[in-house]
Amino acid sequence: MFYQYARAIDDIADNPVTSAAEKISRLEGFAAALNGEAIDQHAFATGIRMRESLLASNVPVQHCLDLIDAFKQDAVKNRYENWDDLMHYCIRSAAPVGRYLIDLTGGSKAGYGASDALCNALQVINHLQDCKDDYETMDRVYLPMDWMTAAGANVEDLARTQATPALKIVINQCIAASRDLMLEANRLPADVVSRRLSMESAAIVNIANTLLNVLSVEDPVAKRVKLNKLQYAGCVARGAISGLFA
């Protein structure tokens, strides 16, 4: 249910033809549905079902509201001043997913820290994978602008056929900062209570680390960087084994 809910509100935020005002209005309608205040039962049916699921599972509604807050920001904000500014966005756009899963499956012995680090790193990885498309379709740039300025890179470089040397410097800075996040994220499989979530999170940790390695040698401006089937299968298999004994 959470995936359907997140997909529904993400589609609103990423619609290239809907105005910012309309996006915010529709997202606020979902917030009302989560709080039991929906007026249009049909338009916000997914939000109503999400509320019912949260009540049944006793998971806090705040995770869902944080996503709405982030996507409302997406409607009006296309640039990020620095890494901290980007992380403030990620803690609302990505971290709630991990927090929801932890609360749904029995909790964590060490709080949300490792989960937040993993989700934020995954968000940055996704931003790097989609950096060209985000710029060309939505005029969004999730690369820290102070790093862009210091390196001498321009947002227009994202529309080129390959990354400029200056833009590559910024991409590598994002990779390095994400590796720092992964130092904490690597502890997640051992922290969570659920054995199944431990195995799944171990696989995702492996995927994130492998993607960072691939991004460090391939150009996300020239093509969308992703894992091949063998790399993906290896990450899942190693994760299942390590998570089982975490």
C-alpha positions in Angstrom: 0.0 0.0 0.0 2.8 2.4 0.9 4.4 2.0 -2.6 1.0 2.8 -4.3 0.6 5.9 -2.1 4.2 7.1 -2.7 3.8 6.5 -6.5 0.5 8.4 -6.6 1.9 11.5 -4.9 5.2 11.3 -6.8 3.4 11.2 -10.1 1.7 14.5 -9.1 5.0 16.2 -8.3 6.6 15.0 -11.5 3.9 15.9 -13.9 5.5 18.3 -16.4 2.3 19.9 -17.5 0.6 20.5 -14.1 1.1 23.9 -12.5 2.9 24.3 -9.2 -0.3 25.6 -7.6 -2.3 22.6 -8.8 0.3 20.2 -7.6 0.4 21.7 -4.1 -3.4 21.7 -4.0 -3.6 18.0 -4.9 -0.9 17.1 -2.5 -2.7 18.9 0.3 -5.7 16.9 -0.6 -3.7 13.7 0.1 -2.6 15.1 3.4 -6.2 15.8 4.3 -7.0 12.2 3.4 -4.3 10.9 5.6 -5.7 12.9 8.5 -9.2 11.7 7.9 -10.4 14.9 6.3 -10.7 14.0 2.6 -13.6 15.8 0.8 -13.3 14.0 -2.5 -13.4 10.3 -1.7 -12.6 9.2 -5.3 -9.8 11.6 -6.1 -7.9 10.7 -2.9 -8.9 7.1 -2.6 -5.2 6.0 -2.4 -4.7 8.4 0.5 -7.7 7.1 2.3 -6.6 3.5 1.9 -3.1 4.5 3.2 -4.7 6.0 6.3 -6.6 2.8 6.9 -3.4 0.8 6.5 -1.6 3.0 8.9 -4.3 2.7 11.5 -4.3 -1.1 11.2 -0.6 -1.4 11.5 -0.1 1.4 14.0 2.6 3.0 11.9 2.9 6.8 12.4 1.3 9.0 9.7 4.3 11.4 9.8 6.3 9.3 7.4 3.6 9.8 4.7 3.2 13.5 5.5 7.0 14.0 5.2 6.8 12.7 1.7 4.0 15.1 0.8 6.1 18.0 2.3 9.1 17.0 0.1 7.0 16.7 -3.1 5.3 20.1 -2.4 8.9 21.4 -2.3 9.6 19.7 -5.7 6.7 21.8 -7.1 8.4 25.1 -6.4 12.2 24.4 -5.9 14.5 23.4 -8.7 18.0 24.1 -7.3 19.8 23.2 -4.0 22.3 25.6 -2.6 24.6 23.0 -0.9 24.9 19.5 0.4 23.0 20.3 3.6 20.2 21.8 1.6 20.0 18.6 -0.5 20.1 16.4 2.6 17.2 18.4 4.1 15.2 17.4 1.1 16.3 13.8 1.1 15.4 13.3 4.8 11.8 14.0 3.8 11.7 12.6 0.3 13.7 9.3 0.8 14.2 8.6 4.5 10.4 8.2 5.3 10.4 5.0 3.1 13.0 3.3 5.3 11.4 4.6 8.5 8.0 3.2 7.5 9.4 -0.2 6.8 11.3 -0.3 10.1 8.1 0.7 12.0 6.0 -1.8 10.0 8.3 -4.8 10.7 9.1 -4.4 14.4 11.6 -1.6 14.7 15.4 -1.2 14.9 17.8 -1.7 17.8 19.6 1.6 16.9 16.9 4.0 15.7 16.6 5.3 12.2 20.1 6.5 11.7 21.5 3.8 9.4 18.2 3.6 7.5 18.2 7.4 6.9 21.8 7.2 5.7 20.9 4.4 3.2 17.8 6.1 1.9 19.5 9.5 1.5 22.4 7.8 -0.3 20.0 6.0 -2.6 18.2 9.3 -3.4 21.5 10.9 -4.4 22.4 7.9 -6.5 19.0 8.2 -8.2 19.6 11.9 -8.8 22.9 11.1 -10.4 21.4 8.4 -12.6 18.6 10.8 -13.7 20.6 14.1 -13.7 20.3 14.7 -17.4 16.6 13.7 -17.6 15.6 15.7 -14.5 17.2 18.8 -16.0 15.8 18.4 -19.5 12.2 17.4 -18.6 11.6 19.3 -15.3 14.5 21.8 -15.1 15.5 20.2 -11.8 19.1 20.0 -10.7 19.9 18.0 -7.5 23.6 18.8 -7.6 24.8 21.2 -4.9 25.1 24.6 -6.6 28.0 25.7 -4.4 30.0 22.7 -5.7 28.9 23.5 -9.3 30.2 27.1 -8.9 33.4 26.1 -7.3 34.1 23.6 -10.0 33.2 26.0 -12.8 30.3 23.8 -14.0 27.0 25.1 -15.4 23.6 23.5 -15.2 23.5 23.6 -19.0 26.3 21.1 -19.0 23.7 18.5 -18.1 22.2 18.7 -21.6 25.5 17.8 -23.3 26.3 14.4 -24.7 28.9 13.8 -22.0 29.9 15.3 -18.7 32.4 18.1 -18.9 35.5 17.9 -16.7 34.0 20.4 -14.3 30.7 18.6 -14.0 32.5 15.3 -13.4 34.2 16.9 -10.4 30.8 17.7 -8.9 29.5 14.2 -9.7 32.5 12.7 -8.0 31.9 15.0 -4.9 28.4 13.6 -4.7 29.7 10.1 -5.0 32.2 10.7 -2.2 29.6 12.2 0.1 27.3 9.3 -0.6 30.1 6.9 0.3 30.3 8.7 3.7 26.6 8.0 4.2 27.1 4.4 3.3 29.6 4.0 6.1 26.6 4.3 8.5 24.2 2.6 6.2 26.3 -0.6 6.1 25.2 -1.2 9.7 21.5 -1.3 8.9 21.1 -5.1 8.4 22.4 -5.8 11.9 20.2 -3.1 13.4 16.7 -4.1 12.2 14.6 -6.6 14.2 13.0 -8.3 11.2 15.1 -11.1 9.7 13.4 -10.5 6.3 14.1 -6.8 6.4 17.7 -7.5 7.4 18.1 -9.7 4.3 16.4 -7.1 2.0 18.3 -4.2 3.5 21.6 -6.1 3.1 20.8 -6.6 -0.6 20.0 -2.9 -1.0 23.2 -1.8 0.8 25.1 -4.0 -1.7 23.2 -2.4 -4.6 24.0 1.1 -3.4 27.7 0.4 -2.9 28.0 -1.2 -6.3 26.1 1.6 -8.1 28.5 4.1 -6.5 31.4 2.1 -7.9 29.8 2.0 -11.3 29.0 5.7 -11.3 32.6 6.5 -10.4 33.8 5.1 -13.8 30.8 5.7 -16.1 29.2 8.9 -17.2 25.6 9.5 -16.1 25.3 12.4 -18.6 26.2 10.2 -21.6 23.8 7.5 -20.6 21.7 6.3 -17.6 24.0 4.3 -15.4 22.6 1.1 -14.0 23.6 -2.4 -12.9 23.5 -5.2 -15.3 21.6 -8.4 -14.5 24.7 -10.2 -13.2 25.7 -7.3 -10.9 22.2 -7.0 -9.6 21.8 -10.8 -8.9 25.2 -10.8 -7.2 24.1 -8.0 -4.9 20.8 -9.7 -4.0 22.5 -13.1 -3.4 25.2 -11.6 -1.1 22.7 -9.6 0.7 20.4 -12.5 1.4 23.3 -14.5 2.8 24.8 -11.7 4.9 21.4 -10.5 6.1 20.5 -14.0 7.2 23.3 -14.0 9.7 23.3 -10.3 10.6 
